[in-house]
Amino acid sequence: MSDKQEPNGKGNAANITDQERDWAQQALAEYEKKNYKSCLEHLQRIEDSRPNDPKVLLNKAIVEFYESGLCTADKFQKSFIDVCKQVELNLEVLDSLEDVENCIYYYNYAVF
């Protein structure tokens, strides 16, 4: 997760709290154990604290997709597109492909 985020959702801004960092670490641990429901609970806490953080929203969409057994592709695609709009990223324009901040979006776009 990003430590910082600008108001428009791009780049880096507000520092994360120790509590948010703990939730993120717990979410990661649960994700690695494939315990997606518990992972989502931790991500929801982070989202409640950082409702416009695109990285949190993307992580949540990915975990929800896995929790569904990869059966909710339409829902994931909509969530993914919404996050890309929030960070003002057009995945069809490859100029931003070199921007490290955007690599996770291109990766998920390619995998999906």
JOUR-V173532 format. One record per residue. N is the residue number from 1. BURIAL is + if it has 24 or more other ideal C-beta (glycine too) atoms within 12 Angstrom, else -. Layout:
[[N	BURIAL] [N	BURIAL]]
This chain:
[[1	+] [2	+] [3	-] [4	-] [5	+] [6	-] [7	-] [8	-] [9	+] [10	+] [11	-] [12	-] [13	-] [14	-] [15	-] [16	+] [17	-] [18	-] [19	-] [20	+] [21	-] [22	-] [23	+] [24	+] [25	-] [26	+] [27	+] [28	-] [29	-] [30	+] [31	+] [32	-] [33	-] [34	-] [35	-] [36	+] [37	-] [38	-] [39	+] [40	+] [41	-] [42	+] [43	+] [44	-] [45	+] [46	+] [47	+] [48	-] [49	-] [50	+] [51	-] [52	-] [53	+] [54	+] [55	+] [56	+] [57	+] [58	+] [59	+] [60	+] [61	+] [62	+] [63	+] [64	+] [65	+] [66	+] [67	+] [68	-] [69	-] [70	-] [71	-] [72	-] [73	-] [74	-] [75	-] [76	+] [77	-] [78	-] [79	+] [80	+] [81	+] [82	-] [83	+] [84	+] [85	-] [86	+] [87	+] [88	-] [89	+] [90	-] [91	+] [92	-] [93	-] [94	-] [95	-] [96	-] [97	-] [98	-] [99	-] [100	-] [101	-] [102	+] [103	-] [104	+] [105	+] [106	+] [107	-] [108	+] [109	+] [110	-] [111	-] [112	+]]
